[in-house]
Amino acid sequence: MERTKKRNRKSLRLLGTAALMSVLAVLLSGDPPASAVPEQTAPPEETAQEEQIRAQVLEPVPEAEETKEPGKPETMLVPESEPVEDAYFADTVFLGDSRTEGFHLYSGLKEGEYLYAVGATVESVFTKPTQETAAGKVPMLDALAELECGKVYIMLGANELGWPRSEAFYDQYGKVIDRVREDHPDAEVVIQSILPVSAVQEAKGSYVNNGRIQTYNAILKELALEKECPYLNVSEAVMGEDGCLRSELTTDGIHLNTAGCKEWLDYLRTHAVS
């Protein structure tokens, strides 16, 4: 019986020694045993705060509102100014289609140079020989390259109203501006709005209508801002309250008569490009 008790005490001592050796081994290794890690039923207070902060940091940041580039204007619309003398247009080239031809013939302005062609578009000015020169007929922009000028007033777009893609008009008009600036880096390139048509023309239901013209003029305003070109809203000089070309200023509903061309010139005089 005594021997049995001694054996039991010896076994307990061995078990205690083994347990102590196991604890020492764990402590030396730096890794706590699995049973030593308490079960996490809820995160401690500090951890919860950290998670809240982390959630706030990871929340999607709302997109910032688009801001205007420093020094970039919000619009290129030319405001009304004191009327200038006709000598102001002495260094100006008027580039356009048959409407510019009418302006040349009937406005009474004797200053400036004129380059125009019936049916001209922002595409044909590059390729279609329409201008007489000493070397023969050349495209409009080639003729412009040979002229000295300080300002170029462009009136194009009426013949492009039937184009299926307005983006093509935007891109091609931009190329016209780039070409003019390439040939005349010191000249001011001025965009004139496309003139409206009369109510009679509007009633015909063709693609030459004021709705389409308004769309194209919106494109021109956007292009003027992108290219930083002065924009002249000549349309308001000849437009009635109904948004149509005033009937007394036209004979065919599209082109201006003498009275209409004089209204156009008066607008240019009172909206000088600074």
C-alpha positions as CSV (number, residue, x, y, z in Angstrom):
1,M,0.0,0.0,0.0
2,E,2.8,2.4,0.9
3,R,4.7,1.4,-2.2
4,T,1.5,2.3,-4.3
5,K,1.3,5.8,-2.7
6,K,5.0,6.4,-3.4
7,R,4.4,5.4,-7.0
8,N,1.5,7.8,-7.3
9,R,3.4,10.7,-5.8
10,K,6.3,9.9,-8.2
11,S,3.9,9.9,-11.2
12,L,2.4,13.3,-10.1
13,R,5.9,14.7,-9.8
14,L,6.7,13.5,-13.3
15,L,3.4,14.9,-14.7
16,G,4.1,18.2,-13.0
17,T,7.6,18.3,-14.4
18,A,6.3,17.5,-17.9
19,A,3.7,20.2,-17.7
20,L,6.2,22.7,-16.5
21,M,8.6,21.8,-19.4
22,S,5.7,22.2,-21.9
23,V,4.9,25.7,-20.6
24,L,8.6,26.7,-20.7
25,A,8.8,25.4,-24.3
26,V,5.8,27.4,-25.3
27,L,7.0,30.6,-23.6
28,L,10.5,30.2,-25.3
29,S,8.9,29.7,-28.7
30,G,6.8,32.9,-28.4
31,D,3.5,31.2,-29.6
32,P,0.7,30.8,-27.0
33,P,-1.1,27.5,-27.0
34,A,-4.6,27.5,-28.6
35,S,-6.2,27.0,-25.2
36,A,-4.5,30.1,-24.0
37,V,-6.3,32.4,-26.5
38,P,-9.7,33.4,-25.1
39,E,-12.7,33.1,-27.4
40,Q,-13.6,36.5,-28.9
41,T,-17.3,37.0,-28.5
42,A,-17.1,40.7,-29.1
43,P,-14.2,43.0,-30.1
44,P,-12.7,45.1,-27.4
45,E,-13.8,48.8,-27.3
46,E,-10.6,50.1,-28.9
47,T,-10.8,47.6,-31.8
48,A,-14.4,48.6,-32.5
49,Q,-13.3,52.2,-32.7
50,E,-10.5,51.3,-35.1
51,E,-12.9,49.3,-37.3
52,Q,-15.3,52.3,-37.3
53,I,-12.5,54.7,-38.4
54,R,-11.3,52.1,-41.0
55,A,-14.8,51.9,-42.4
56,Q,-15.0,55.7,-42.7
57,V,-11.6,55.8,-44.5
58,L,-12.7,53.1,-46.9
59,E,-16.0,54.7,-47.8
60,P,-16.1,55.7,-51.5
61,V,-15.1,59.4,-51.9
62,P,-17.7,61.3,-53.9
63,E,-16.4,62.6,-57.2
64,A,-15.4,66.2,-57.1
65,E,-17.3,68.7,-59.1
66,E,-15.6,69.6,-62.3
67,T,-13.8,72.9,-61.8
68,K,-12.8,75.4,-64.4
69,E,-9.1,75.4,-65.3
70,P,-7.3,78.5,-63.8
71,G,-7.3,81.3,-66.4
72,K,-9.8,79.5,-68.7
73,P,-12.9,81.5,-69.6
74,E,-16.4,80.2,-69.0
75,T,-17.6,81.4,-72.4
76,M,-16.2,82.9,-75.5
77,L,-19.3,84.9,-76.4
78,V,-18.3,88.4,-77.5
79,P,-20.3,91.0,-75.6
80,E,-21.7,94.2,-77.0
81,S,-19.3,97.1,-77.2
82,E,-19.0,100.6,-78.5
83,P,-19.3,100.6,-82.4
84,V,-16.0,100.5,-84.3
85,E,-15.2,102.3,-87.5
86,D,-15.1,100.2,-90.7
87,A,-11.3,100.5,-90.7
88,Y,-11.4,98.0,-87.9
89,F,-12.1,95.3,-90.5
90,A,-9.2,96.3,-92.8
91,D,-7.1,93.3,-91.6
92,T,-10.0,90.9,-91.6
93,V,-10.6,87.9,-93.9
94,F,-14.3,86.8,-94.2
95,L,-14.4,83.1,-94.9
96,G,-17.6,81.3,-95.7
97,D,-20.4,80.1,-98.0
98,S,-23.0,81.9,-100.1
99,R,-24.2,83.8,-97.1
100,T,-20.8,85.4,-96.8
101,E,-21.0,86.1,-100.5
102,G,-24.2,88.0,-99.9
103,F,-22.6,89.9,-97.0
104,H,-19.8,91.0,-99.4
105,L,-22.2,92.1,-102.0
106,Y,-24.9,93.9,-100.0
107,S,-23.6,94.9,-96.5
108,G,-21.8,98.0,-97.8
109,L,-18.5,97.1,-96.0
110,K,-15.6,98.0,-98.2
111,E,-12.8,96.8,-95.9
112,G,-11.3,93.4,-95.6
113,E,-10.8,90.4,-97.9
114,Y,-13.4,87.8,-98.8
115,L,-13.1,84.1,-99.5
116,Y,-16.4,82.2,-100.2
117,A,-18.0,79.7,-102.4
118,V,-21.6,78.5,-103.0
119,G,-22.1,75.3,-101.1
120,A,-18.8,75.6,-99.1
121,T,-18.4,73.3,-96.1
122,V,-15.8,72.8,-93.4
123,E,-14.6,69.9,-95.6
124,S,-14.6,71.5,-99.0
125,V,-12.5,74.4,-97.9
126,F,-9.6,72.0,-97.7
127,T,-10.1,70.2,-101.0
128,K,-12.3,72.0,-103.5
129,P,-10.6,74.5,-105.8
130,T,-12.8,77.6,-105.7
131,Q,-10.5,80.6,-105.4
132,E,-8.8,82.2,-108.3
133,T,-5.1,82.9,-107.8
134,A,-2.1,83.6,-110.1
135,A,-1.4,79.9,-110.0
136,G,-5.0,79.0,-110.9
137,K,-7.9,77.8,-108.7
138,V,-7.0,76.6,-105.3
139,P,-9.0,75.5,-102.2
140,M,-10.2,78.3,-99.9
141,L,-7.7,77.5,-97.1
142,D,-4.8,77.5,-99.5
143,A,-5.8,80.9,-100.7
144,L,-6.1,82.1,-97.1
145,A,-2.6,81.0,-96.4
146,E,-1.3,83.5,-98.9
147,L,-3.1,86.5,-97.4
148,E,-1.9,88.8,-94.7
149,C,-4.5,89.2,-91.9
150,G,-5.0,89.9,-88.2
151,K,-8.6,88.4,-88.0
152,V,-10.4,85.6,-89.7
153,Y,-14.2,85.6,-89.4
154,I,-15.7,82.2,-90.3
155,M,-19.3,81.6,-91.3
156,L,-19.8,78.0,-92.2
157,G,-22.3,75.3,-91.2
158,A,-25.5,75.8,-93.2
159,N,-24.5,73.3,-95.9
160,E,-23.5,70.7,-93.3
161,L,-27.0,70.6,-91.6
162,G,-27.8,67.4,-93.4
163,W,-24.7,65.5,-92.2
164,P,-25.7,62.4,-90.4
165,R,-23.2,62.8,-87.5
166,S,-22.9,66.2,-85.8
167,E,-19.6,64.9,-84.3
168,A,-18.1,65.0,-87.8
169,F,-19.0,68.6,-88.0
170,Y,-17.4,69.4,-84.7
171,D,-14.2,67.6,-85.6
172,Q,-13.9,69.0,-89.1
173,Y,-14.6,72.6,-88.0
174,G,-11.9,72.1,-85.4
175,K,-9.5,71.2,-88.2
176,V,-10.4,74.4,-90.0
177,I,-9.4,76.4,-86.9
178,D,-6.2,74.5,-86.5
179,R,-5.2,75.1,-90.1
180,V,-5.9,78.8,-90.0
181,R,-3.8,79.1,-86.9
182,E,-1.1,77.1,-88.4
183,D,-0.9,79.5,-91.4
184,H,-1.6,82.6,-89.3
185,P,-0.5,82.0,-85.7
186,D,-0.9,85.7,-84.7
187,A,-4.4,86.1,-86.2
188,E,-7.7,86.0,-84.2
189,V,-10.0,83.2,-85.4
190,V,-13.6,84.3,-84.9
191,I,-16.5,81.9,-85.1
192,Q,-19.9,83.3,-86.2
193,S,-23.1,81.5,-85.4
194,I,-25.1,79.9,-88.2
195,L,-28.0,82.2,-89.2
196,P,-31.6,81.0,-88.7
197,V,-34.1,80.4,-91.5
198,S,-37.5,81.9,-91.9
199,A,-40.8,80.5,-90.8
200,V,-41.7,79.7,-94.4
201,Q,-38.5,77.7,-94.8
202,E,-39.2,76.0,-91.4
203,A,-42.6,74.9,-92.6
204,K,-41.1,73.0,-95.5
205,G,-39.9,70.3,-93.1
206,S,-36.5,69.9,-94.6
207,Y,-33.2,69.3,-92.8
208,V,-32.5,73.0,-93.1
209,N,-34.5,74.0,-90.1
210,N,-33.9,76.1,-87.0
211,G,-33.9,73.1,-84.6
212,R,-30.9,71.7,-86.5
213,I,-29.3,75.1,-86.6
214,Q,-29.6,75.5,-82.8
215,T,-27.9,72.1,-82.4
216,Y,-25.0,73.1,-84.6
217,N,-24.7,76.5,-82.9
218,A,-24.5,74.8,-79.5
219,I,-21.6,72.7,-81.0
220,L,-19.9,75.9,-82.2
221,K,-20.2,77.5,-78.7
222,E,-18.5,74.4,-77.3
223,L,-15.9,74.4,-80.0
224,A,-15.2,78.1,-79.4
225,L,-14.6,77.4,-75.7
226,E,-12.3,74.4,-76.4
227,K,-10.3,76.3,-79.0
228,E,-10.6,79.6,-77.2
229,C,-12.0,81.4,-80.2
230,P,-14.3,84.5,-79.9
231,Y,-17.9,83.5,-80.6
232,L,-20.2,86.0,-82.3
233,N,-24.0,85.2,-81.9
234,V,-24.9,87.0,-85.2
235,S,-28.2,85.1,-85.2
236,E,-29.7,87.4,-82.6
237,A,-29.3,90.4,-85.0
238,V,-31.7,88.9,-87.6
239,M,-33.9,86.7,-85.5
240,G,-37.5,87.4,-84.6
241,E,-39.3,86.6,-81.3
242,D,-40.4,83.2,-82.8
243,G,-36.7,82.2,-83.3
244,C,-36.9,82.4,-87.1
245,L,-35.2,84.7,-89.5
246,R,-37.3,87.8,-89.8
247,S,-39.2,87.7,-93.1
248,E,-38.3,91.3,-94.1
249,L,-34.6,90.4,-94.1
250,T,-34.7,87.6,-96.6
251,T,-36.1,86.8,-100.1
252,D,-35.8,83.0,-100.1
253,G,-36.0,82.2,-96.3
254,I,-32.3,81.2,-96.1
255,H,-30.1,84.1,-97.5
256,L,-30.2,87.7,-96.3
257,N,-31.2,90.5,-98.5
258,T,-29.6,94.0,-98.3
259,A,-31.4,94.9,-95.2
260,G,-30.4,91.7,-93.5
261,C,-26.7,92.1,-94.5
262,K,-26.7,95.6,-93.0
263,E,-28.1,94.2,-89.8
264,W,-25.3,91.7,-89.8
265,L,-22.7,94.4,-90.3
266,D,-24.1,96.5,-87.5
267,Y,-23.9,93.6,-85.2
268,L,-20.2,93.1,-86.1
269,R,-19.5,96.8,-85.5
270,T,-21.0,96.7,-82.0
271,H,-19.4,93.4,-81.1
272,A,-15.7,94.0,-81.7
273,V,-13.3,91.3,-80.9
274,S,-10.8,92.6,-78.3
